[in-house]
């Protein structure tokens, strides 16, 4: 059964080429976990266990929700973070520090399609579970607006466990989830596309519309992203 929580190799290969073509010599990764970015020279993590699997990297252990990164502005050529910002309580601080210290970068988070979908096991496609509702432990629903290069964060309230979509809208979601690329949200920045981030407040009157927007924008952006691979 194909699993989709690991990095997608074609995306990694594209990022590796980007680092090589631009001769990036200083690359930061935030939250490497068990699948560190091969081109990273510096790692930021809160778990000293990553030392065992990354003996050649420069490691820094700190709380990215509270502490500033110990590097000057634009110190790194490139920054990388995968499936980290959705887990932490203050992703704004991490985002601001990452974009401050990295002239360009790439952030990957779970897609709203997976976060909000009932009946799809986020680990294995094709193993439906009617009681399942996305990644319940994540703090935010995150999507990218292609037109403004803005990363949006919406608090993931418990209400999402009880929502249902119209059949045609659910069919749209299920169709795209057959493609592994739509299981993630992608965000990047460089000198031509400045980083921007917006945190939305929870409001019962707008929450449904935000959720619909998150899915449609995610599909739009991922389609745009795939054309550049």
C-alpha positions as CSV (number, residue, x, y, z in Angstrom):
1,X,0.0,0.0,0.0
2,X,1.5,3.3,-1.1
3,X,2.3,5.7,1.8
4,X,2.3,9.4,1.4
5,X,3.8,10.9,4.5
6,X,7.4,10.6,3.2
7,X,9.1,13.2,0.9
8,X,8.3,12.9,-2.8
9,X,11.5,12.2,-4.6
10,X,10.8,14.3,-7.7
11,X,10.3,17.3,-5.5
12,X,13.5,16.6,-3.7
13,X,15.4,16.1,-6.9
14,X,14.1,19.5,-8.2
15,X,15.3,21.2,-5.0
16,X,18.6,19.5,-5.1
17,X,19.1,20.8,-8.7
18,X,18.1,24.2,-7.5
19,X,20.8,24.1,-4.8
20,X,23.4,22.8,-7.2
21,X,22.6,25.1,-10.1
22,X,22.8,28.2,-7.8
23,X,25.9,26.9,-6.0
24,X,24.2,27.2,-2.6
25,X,26.8,26.5,0.1
26,X,24.8,27.3,3.2
27,X,21.5,25.5,3.5
28,X,19.3,25.5,6.7
29,X,16.7,22.9,7.6
30,X,14.2,23.3,10.4
31,X,12.8,20.1,11.8
32,X,14.7,17.4,9.9
33,X,13.2,14.5,11.9
34,X,14.1,11.1,10.4
35,X,14.2,12.3,6.8
36,X,16.8,15.2,6.7
37,X,17.3,17.3,3.5
38,X,20.4,16.0,1.9
39,X,21.8,19.4,0.9
40,X,21.3,20.9,4.4
41,X,24.5,22.1,6.1
42,X,22.8,23.3,9.2
43,X,19.9,21.7,11.2
44,X,17.6,23.2,13.7
45,X,15.8,20.8,16.0
46,X,14.6,20.3,19.5
47,X,15.5,16.6,19.7
48,X,19.2,15.8,20.3
49,X,18.6,12.3,18.8
50,X,19.1,13.8,15.3
51,X,22.8,14.0,16.1
52,X,23.0,10.2,15.7
53,X,21.8,10.2,12.1
54,X,23.4,13.6,11.1
55,X,27.0,13.5,12.4
56,X,28.3,15.7,9.6
57,X,25.8,18.5,9.9
58,X,26.0,21.6,12.1
59,X,23.3,21.1,14.7
60,X,21.5,23.7,16.8
61,X,19.0,22.7,19.4
62,X,16.5,25.4,20.3
63,X,12.8,26.2,20.6
64,X,11.9,27.8,17.3
65,X,8.6,29.0,18.8
66,X,10.4,31.2,21.3
67,X,14.1,31.6,20.3
68,X,15.6,33.6,17.5
69,X,18.0,31.8,15.2
70,X,21.6,32.5,16.0
71,X,22.4,33.8,12.5
72,X,22.5,37.2,10.8
73,X,20.0,38.3,8.2
74,X,20.3,36.5,4.8
75,X,23.0,34.2,6.2
76,X,21.7,31.2,4.3
77,X,21.3,30.7,0.6
78,X,18.4,28.4,1.1
79,X,16.0,27.2,3.8
80,X,14.0,24.0,3.9
81,X,11.3,22.8,6.3
82,X,8.9,19.9,5.7
83,X,5.9,18.9,7.9
84,X,7.0,21.0,10.9
85,X,5.1,24.3,10.9
86,X,1.7,22.6,11.3
87,X,2.8,20.9,14.5
88,X,4.1,23.9,16.5
89,X,2.2,26.4,18.5
90,X,4.0,29.5,17.2
91,X,4.7,29.0,13.5
92,X,4.7,32.7,12.9
93,X,8.0,33.0,14.9
94,X,9.6,30.1,13.0
95,X,8.4,31.5,9.6
96,X,9.7,35.0,10.4
97,X,13.1,33.7,11.5
98,X,13.4,31.3,8.6
99,X,12.6,34.0,6.0
100,X,14.9,36.5,7.8
101,X,17.9,34.3,7.7
102,X,17.3,32.5,4.4
103,X,17.4,34.4,1.1
104,X,15.3,31.7,-0.6
105,X,13.5,28.6,0.7
106,X,10.8,25.9,0.5
107,X,8.2,24.9,3.1
108,X,6.0,21.9,2.8
109,X,3.0,21.2,5.0
110,X,0.0,18.8,4.8
111,X,-2.6,19.8,2.3
112,X,-6.1,21.0,3.4
113,X,-7.5,18.2,1.3
114,X,-6.0,15.6,3.7
115,X,-6.6,17.7,6.8
116,X,-10.3,18.0,6.1
117,X,-11.2,14.7,4.4
118,X,-13.3,12.1,6.1
119,X,-13.0,8.5,5.1
120,X,-9.4,8.7,3.8
121,X,-6.5,7.3,5.7
122,X,-3.7,9.9,5.5
123,X,-1.1,7.2,5.6
124,X,-2.4,4.8,2.9
125,X,-4.4,5.8,-0.1
126,X,-7.1,3.2,-0.8
127,X,-7.8,2.3,2.8
128,X,-11.0,4.2,3.7
129,X,-12.0,4.6,7.2
130,X,-15.4,6.4,7.7
131,X,-14.4,7.6,11.1
132,X,-11.2,9.2,10.0
133,X,-10.9,13.0,9.7
134,X,-7.4,14.0,8.5
135,X,-4.5,14.7,10.8
136,X,-6.4,15.5,14.0
137,X,-3.2,16.4,15.9
138,X,-2.2,19.3,13.7
139,X,-2.8,22.8,14.9
140,X,-3.5,24.5,11.6
141,X,-5.0,24.2,8.2
142,X,-2.4,25.7,5.8
143,X,-2.6,26.7,2.2
144,X,-0.8,28.9,-0.4
145,X,-2.3,31.7,-2.5
146,X,-0.5,31.5,-5.8
147,X,-1.4,35.0,-6.9
148,X,0.1,36.8,-3.8
149,X,2.7,34.1,-2.7
150,X,1.1,34.2,0.7
151,X,1.0,31.3,3.2
152,X,-2.3,31.2,5.1
153,X,-2.8,29.6,8.6
154,X,-6.2,28.8,9.9
155,X,-6.6,27.4,13.4
156,X,-7.9,23.8,13.1
157,X,-10.9,23.8,15.4
158,X,-12.6,20.6,16.5
159,X,-15.6,21.5,14.4
160,X,-13.8,20.1,11.3
161,X,-14.4,16.6,12.7
162,X,-18.2,17.0,12.2
163,X,-18.2,18.8,8.8
164,X,-19.4,17.2,5.6
165,X,-19.0,18.4,2.0
166,X,-21.5,18.4,-0.8
167,X,-21.1,15.1,-2.9
168,X,-19.7,16.9,-5.9
169,X,-17.2,18.8,-3.8
170,X,-16.1,15.6,-2.0
171,X,-15.7,14.0,-5.4
172,X,-13.4,16.8,-6.4
173,X,-11.3,16.2,-3.3
174,X,-11.2,12.4,-3.7
175,X,-10.2,12.8,-7.4
176,X,-7.1,15.0,-6.5
177,X,-6.1,12.8,-3.6
178,X,-5.4,10.0,-6.1
179,X,-2.3,12.1,-7.0
180,X,0.3,12.1,-4.2
181,X,1.3,15.7,-4.9
182,X,-2.0,16.9,-3.7
183,X,-1.5,15.5,-0.2
184,X,0.9,18.4,0.5
185,X,0.9,22.1,0.4
186,X,4.0,23.8,-1.1
187,X,5.4,27.3,-0.4
188,X,8.6,28.9,-1.7
189,X,10.3,32.3,-1.8
190,X,13.3,34.0,-3.3
191,X,14.4,37.5,-4.3
192,X,11.6,37.7,-7.0
193,X,8.8,36.4,-4.7
194,X,9.0,37.9,-1.3
195,X,7.6,35.8,1.6
196,X,4.3,36.7,3.1
197,X,2.2,35.0,5.8
198,X,-1.3,35.6,7.2
199,X,-2.9,34.1,10.3
200,X,-6.7,34.0,10.2
201,X,-8.8,34.2,13.4
202,X,-11.5,31.6,14.1
203,X,-15.0,33.0,13.4
204,X,-17.9,30.6,13.2
205,X,-19.5,32.9,10.5
206,X,-16.5,32.6,8.1
207,X,-14.9,29.2,9.1
208,X,-16.8,27.2,6.4
209,X,-15.9,29.6,3.6
210,X,-12.3,29.6,4.8
211,X,-12.2,25.8,4.5
212,X,-13.7,25.8,1.0
213,X,-11.2,28.5,0.0
214,X,-8.3,26.5,1.5
215,X,-9.1,23.4,-0.6
216,X,-9.7,25.4,-3.9
217,X,-6.6,27.5,-3.4
218,X,-4.5,24.4,-2.5
219,X,-5.7,22.6,-5.7
220,X,-4.9,25.7,-7.8
221,X,-1.5,26.2,-6.2
222,X,-0.4,22.6,-6.4
223,X,-1.4,22.5,-10.1
224,X,0.7,25.6,-10.7
225,X,3.6,24.1,-8.6
226,X,3.6,20.9,-10.7
227,X,4.0,22.8,-13.9
228,X,7.3,24.2,-12.6
229,X,8.7,20.8,-11.6
